[in-house]
Amino acid sequence: MKKVLQVSEEYDKLGRMKFHPDYHFTHGQPFTESELEYICKYYEADGMRMLSFAIGKTEKAISNKLSQLKKSGCYEYYKKPNKYW
């Protein structure tokens, strides 16, 4: 008989997935330039959840970083380069 691995995800009151080591493999590490370009380019098309799975950071961390980039005026800078994506 096969054992089925159960993954228990938890969500915050806004419906964002909380940290899970299997999904958020780069959690706690600084954002790379490649990740910043990726989230700025694909945020509008893919949404927060897909970005979270793609770069391995929590939705909350990505949301905070996007807010920070928009406030500082860097959002458009990272959205255009085509250096990595």
N, CA and C of each residue as an Amber inpcrd file, in Angstrom:
protein
   255
   0.8460000  -1.1730000   0.0000000   0.0000000   0.0000000   0.0000000
   0.8980000   1.2450000   0.0000000   0.5850000   2.1790000  -0.8730000
   1.3570000   3.4150000  -0.9680000   0.9000000   4.4060000   0.0720000
   1.8690000   5.1220000   0.6220000   1.5340000   6.2090000   1.5350000
   1.4670000   7.4920000   0.7280000   0.4690000   8.2880000   0.9960000
   0.3070000   9.5550000   0.3030000   0.8270000  10.6660000   1.2050000
   1.7270000  11.4560000   0.6570000   2.2700000  12.5770000   1.3970000
   1.2570000  13.7080000   1.3810000   0.8840000  14.1770000   2.5380000
  -0.0570000  15.2770000   2.6280000   0.7160000  16.5550000   2.8930000
   0.4460000  17.5260000   2.0610000   1.0780000  18.8310000   2.2250000
   0.0280000  19.7510000   2.8260000   0.3710000  20.3420000   3.9440000
  -0.5950000  21.2280000   4.5890000  -0.1430000  22.6740000   4.4190000
  -0.8570000  23.3760000   3.5760000  -0.5680000  24.7850000   3.3860000
  -1.4440000  25.5910000   4.3320000  -0.9140000  26.7090000   4.7810000
  -1.6820000  27.6200000   5.6090000  -1.7620000  28.9460000   4.8870000
  -2.8640000  29.6450000   5.1040000  -3.1070000  30.9100000   4.4290000
  -3.4150000  31.9910000   5.4590000  -3.0210000  33.2230000   5.1270000
  -3.3330000  34.3260000   6.0300000  -4.7410000  34.8420000   5.7520000
  -5.1580000  35.8720000   6.4740000  -6.5290000  36.3620000   6.3360000
  -6.8000000  37.0050000   4.9710000  -5.7460000  37.3210000   4.2270000
  -5.9030000  37.8770000   2.8840000  -5.8680000  36.7960000   1.8020000
  -5.7490000  35.5340000   2.2120000  -5.7380000  34.4150000   1.2790000
  -4.3710000  34.1120000   0.6840000  -3.3240000  34.7090000   1.2120000
  -1.9690000  34.4570000   0.7250000  -1.3860000  33.2530000   1.4530000
  -0.6790000  32.4170000   0.7080000  -0.0600000  31.2420000   1.3100000
   1.0580000  31.6730000   2.2490000   1.0490000  31.1230000   3.4410000
   2.1350000  31.3830000   4.3870000   3.3450000  30.5500000   3.9900000
   4.4750000  30.8410000   4.6150000   5.7140000  30.1520000   4.2870000
   5.5530000  28.6380000   4.3510000   6.0630000  27.9800000   3.3140000
   6.1230000  26.5210000   3.2640000   7.4480000  26.1720000   2.5990000
   8.3030000  25.4050000   3.2600000   9.6530000  25.1470000   2.7360000
   9.6930000  24.4770000   1.3610000   8.6760000  23.7250000   1.0010000
   8.6660000  23.0680000  -0.3080000   8.3940000  24.0530000  -1.4430000
   7.6670000  25.1060000  -1.1700000   7.2810000  26.0700000  -2.1990000
   8.1410000  27.3300000  -2.1750000   8.6010000  27.7210000  -1.0060000
   9.3190000  28.9880000  -0.8460000  10.7910000  28.7210000  -0.5460000
  11.4580000  28.1950000  -1.5470000  12.8330000  27.7160000  -1.3950000
  13.8790000  28.8240000  -1.3160000  13.5440000  30.0650000  -1.6750000
  14.5040000  31.1690000  -1.5470000  14.0640000  32.1720000  -0.4860000
  13.1340000  31.7630000   0.3530000  12.6250000  32.6400000   1.4110000
  13.7640000  33.0680000   2.3400000  13.7900000  34.3460000   2.6710000
  14.8110000  34.8530000   3.5770000  16.0800000  35.3240000   2.8860000
  16.2210000  35.0120000   1.6150000  17.3790000  35.4620000   0.8500000
  17.0230000  36.7790000   0.1570000  17.9940000  37.6280000  -0.0830000
  17.7160000  38.8910000  -0.7840000  17.2160000  38.6220000  -2.2080000
  16.4100000  39.5310000  -2.7230000  15.9440000  39.4250000  -4.1040000
  17.1290000  39.6580000  -5.0380000  17.2440000  38.8180000  -6.0490000
  18.2870000  39.0110000  -7.0560000  17.7650000  39.9840000  -8.1150000
  18.6610000  40.5100000  -8.9150000  18.2560000  41.4060000  -9.9990000
  17.3380000  40.6660000 -10.9770000  17.6240000  39.4060000 -11.2230000
  16.8060000  38.5840000 -12.1050000  15.3850000  38.4290000 -11.5440000
  15.2700000  38.1890000 -10.2590000  13.9450000  38.0520000  -9.6300000
  13.1700000  39.3620000  -9.6790000  13.8530000  40.4740000  -9.4700000
  13.1840000  41.7730000  -9.5310000  12.6430000  42.0370000 -10.9350000
  13.4430000  41.7380000 -11.9460000  12.9760000  41.9060000 -13.3230000
  11.7890000  40.9860000 -13.5870000  11.8860000  39.7530000 -13.1310000
  10.8110000  38.7780000 -13.3570000   9.4980000  39.2300000 -12.7360000
   9.5200000  39.6440000 -11.4740000   8.2610000  40.0230000 -10.8230000
   7.6780000  41.2970000 -11.4340000   8.5210000  42.2310000 -11.8510000
   8.0150000  43.4660000 -12.4610000   7.4340000  43.2010000 -13.8510000
   8.0240000  42.2970000 -14.6000000   7.5360000  41.9810000 -15.9340000
   6.2520000  41.1480000 -15.9110000   6.1570000  40.1940000 -15.0080000
   5.0760000  39.2160000 -15.0800000   3.9980000  39.3620000 -14.0180000
   4.1120000  40.3340000 -13.1400000   3.1130000  40.5250000 -12.0790000
   1.7140000  40.7150000 -12.6580000   1.5750000  41.5830000 -13.6310000
   0.2530000  41.8830000 -14.1850000  -0.3460000  40.6960000 -14.9330000
   0.4730000  39.8850000 -15.5780000  -0.0180000  38.7440000 -16.3590000
  -0.2530000  37.5040000 -15.5040000   0.6570000  37.2260000 -14.5790000
   0.6110000  35.9660000 -13.8390000  -0.0220000  36.0610000 -12.4590000
   0.0880000  37.1910000 -11.8190000  -0.4490000  37.3280000 -10.4640000
   0.5380000  36.8800000  -9.4040000   0.1860000  37.2190000  -8.1890000
   1.0740000  37.0090000  -7.0510000   1.3620000  35.5280000  -6.7690000
   0.3610000  34.6730000  -6.8470000   0.5490000  33.2530000  -6.5110000
   1.5350000  32.5880000  -7.4590000   1.3950000  32.8390000  -8.7530000
   2.2980000  32.2270000  -9.7300000   3.7260000  32.7560000  -9.5710000
   3.8480000  34.0440000  -9.2930000   5.1830000  34.6070000  -9.0460000
   5.8270000  33.9410000  -7.8430000   5.0190000  33.7150000  -6.8300000
   5.5030000  33.0840000  -5.6060000   6.0920000  31.7040000  -5.8910000
   5.3860000  30.9150000  -6.6680000   5.8800000  29.5760000  -7.0060000
   7.0890000  29.6460000  -7.9310000   7.1160000  30.6310000  -8.8150000
   8.2040000  30.7390000  -9.7920000   9.5380000  31.1070000  -9.1530000
   9.5210000  32.0570000  -8.2080000  10.8010000  32.4990000  -7.6400000
  11.0570000  31.9760000  -6.2360000  10.0760000  31.3040000  -5.6350000
  10.3080000  30.6550000  -4.3440000  10.2610000  31.5730000  -3.1430000
   9.4980000  32.6480000  -3.2360000   9.3250000  33.5500000  -2.1030000
   7.8390000  33.6470000  -1.7870000   7.5130000  34.0460000  -0.5760000
   6.1040000  34.1350000  -0.1980000   5.4210000  35.2760000  -0.9310000
   4.1040000  35.1670000  -1.0680000   3.3210000  36.2190000  -1.7020000
   3.4640000  37.5320000  -0.9440000   3.5480000  37.4470000   0.3620000
   3.6980000  38.6460000   1.1800000   5.0260000  39.3380000   0.8790000
   6.0970000  38.5810000   0.7660000   7.4120000  39.1550000   0.4730000
   7.4110000  39.8200000  -0.9000000   6.7860000  39.1750000  -1.8770000
   6.7140000  39.7400000  -3.2250000   5.8570000  41.0000000  -3.2290000
   4.7390000  40.9530000  -2.5350000   3.8590000  42.1160000  -2.4410000
   4.5830000  43.3030000  -1.8230000   5.2950000  43.0490000  -0.7330000
   6.0590000  44.1100000  -0.0750000   7.1390000  44.6820000  -1.0050000
   7.8270000  43.8090000  -1.7260000   8.8880000  44.2540000  -2.6280000
   8.3080000  45.0650000  -3.7910000   7.1890000  44.6270000  -4.3540000
   6.5640000  45.3840000  -5.4340000   6.1380000  46.7660000  -4.9640000
   5.5640000  46.8360000  -3.7930000   5.1480000  48.1180000  -3.2300000
   6.3530000  49.0380000  -3.0650000   7.4350000  48.4870000  -2.5500000
   8.6690000  49.2340000  -2.3470000   9.2350000  49.7380000  -3.6820000
   9.2200000  48.8800000  -4.6990000   9.7360000  49.2610000  -6.0150000
   8.8910000  50.3540000  -6.6610000   7.5760000  50.2520000  -6.5020000
   6.6910000  51.2690000  -7.0780000   6.8810000  52.6180000  -6.3880000
   7.0080000  52.6020000  -5.0680000   7.2020000  53.8530000  -4.3160000
   8.5270000  54.5230000  -4.6730000   9.5520000  53.7310000  -4.9160000
  10.8710000  54.2930000  -5.2140000  11.0520000  54.6310000  -6.6910000
  10.0780000  54.2530000  -7.5200000  10.1750000  54.5310000  -8.9500000
  10.9770000  53.5060000  -9.7280000  11.3450000  52.4110000  -9.0990000
  12.1650000  51.3850000  -9.7510000  11.3470000  50.3260000 -10.4890000
  10.0490000  50.3110000 -10.2870000   9.1940000  49.2920000 -10.9180000
   9.3580000  49.3190000 -12.4320000   9.2210000  50.4720000 -13.0500000
   9.3480000  50.6030000 -14.5060000  10.7650000  50.2820000 -14.9720000
  11.7490000  50.6250000 -14.1540000  13.1420000  50.3270000 -14.4940000
  13.3430000  48.8220000 -14.6690000  12.8590000  48.0280000 -13.7260000
  13.0390000  46.5740000 -13.7880000  12.1000000  45.9110000 -14.7820000
  11.0230000  46.5760000 -15.1370000  10.0490000  46.0000000 -16.0520000
  10.5620000  45.9610000 -17.4960000  11.4650000  46.8770000 -17.8630000
  11.8600000  47.0280000 -19.2560000  13.1530000  46.3430000 -19.7040000
  14.1470000  46.0930000 -18.8990000  15.4860000  45.7570000 -19.4010000
  15.6390000  44.5770000 -20.3710000  14.9150000  43.4980000 -20.1880000
  15.1110000  42.2810000 -20.9850000  16.5180000  41.7000000 -20.8230000
  17.1060000  41.9370000 -19.6970000  18.4390000  41.4010000 -19.4180000
  18.3530000  39.9050000 -19.1090000  17.3560000  39.5270000 -18.3240000
  17.1960000  38.1220000 -17.9250000  15.9640000  37.4800000 -18.5480000
  14.8760000  38.2330000 -18.6840000  13.6020000  37.6580000 -19.1340000
  13.1200000  38.3480000 -20.3730000
